[in-house]
């Protein structure tokens, strides 16, 4: 029976288990460069037993950062520091993945511990903030973004493709396109933020066009042996917006293009206004379950998955192929090893340097 510590094969990559470190922003970069903090943060989770370790969202353009302190992959100069990290993750037995992203109208904000509100040039921010339509994220303090014209859309696609190429050069073996949480691709998907009247707005086919075209171009430049994932917000949690039915149809189309997994998250488009999100243990798992059953694509479950038993149940019951864990890995870099111990996994490969503590 498939379980949390069963191997998973995707294309030419074998994951040693079904536990992944979810992308988690660290807001600790200068000019997009990875540093010792990122190395320690990511590699320690690989040593701790995770099968897949994702970086935080790495911006494909400087203007695509959530904050001035975000990780970046918009320059060839970013490759060297990231390559050192991927090398060490792989030496520890995990697979290194990168999430490539553009924050769209949610860009140029202060880091969370400084309030997280939009900032301008005087505080290290920038203008303009790009989006499908000139609609602010919220009416209180968000700037009205500049709607991308067709040349801007082409530039965004090119930026994502170039970021994927750099990611492969840096040694990453899984590329995840961030199309969730109210960032640029999600802004195009949702009719709440996309009110365009051209071929990138209006109908479902038009609203998914930018993501579909970008995913197709990335698949063409990423070697066939490496998987491509897409993180989506499976629901905006509000009527007449983006929902699970559209997410299932999108997953069908992405699978046909060679996307290997859907990372099913939710929310983020409205800053919580008007939406009722039933936050609780595993509250998003139903999305990964339905997408998996309806399309046959691999899925990853994410969101308040905290116990080994809960994670194992999700995989054993076929609700997802991978469980992505965030907060628990922040609390305990060795959460995967502790889970193996608690679940009675006999053949877990604890680091030889630590075996006396575990066996």
C-alpha angles and dihedrals in degrees: 000000000000111000140166093280098042118117118258123207120203116172106307096341127093118199112207091219142354097260119108132182105235118230106268123181113236098183089211105119132106114213089347096298122143114231142177092296092059092045092052094042096049103034093048090060090051090051086048092063109263115151094214128026118195124197118228117268107303113207118235091204131025088242089053095068119112088216136004087257098059125123115258141204099176095107136053086230089070092063101078098059092043092049091058089054095048090049092056094044090054092046087056091055100254130113117247116226131181129205111214116203153166118205096207112186091358092065129111101043132144117257113270096255088056094052102276094239125139114280132197134217093284089065098040097276129122146217145259108040111204127225140150091259137015094260122128121231089238134355098236106066111344119110120237104256127225113254111237116245120213093270089052091051090053090050091053092051091049091049091054093047092049090047090053091051091051090047091057090047088052090056103256114151099192123049117197121193110213108225098152145079098048096298124137103289091042089050088059092046097052121073087211090072102021114072097151121142098205132080091292097057144048111033125056091251091053096045093053093044098095093050094043093048092047094047090050093051092047091050088054093057101037113085112257092242092065123079125232119211130189124207112210136177096238091200138016087208092231133095121264094018136089111324144171094270091059089043091056091050091047090051090054090055095044091049090054088054093054101266107150105200143015116219100207115210127142147213132023102119099099107030087247094298113141095356128107110207114189095216113193143116109325091348093159098046093095088066095055089045096053095043090050094048096044099045108021091231119136113259137197122215119215137172131078094351102152114150130064091231092053093048093047092049091053091055097039092052093048097245090131140353094224133028115214114205125196121160095033090057089051089053094043125016087195096055091122092052092047089049091053090051093048094047092049097243105173101191100047109140103233113186108269089233090061102035095103088063095050108033 
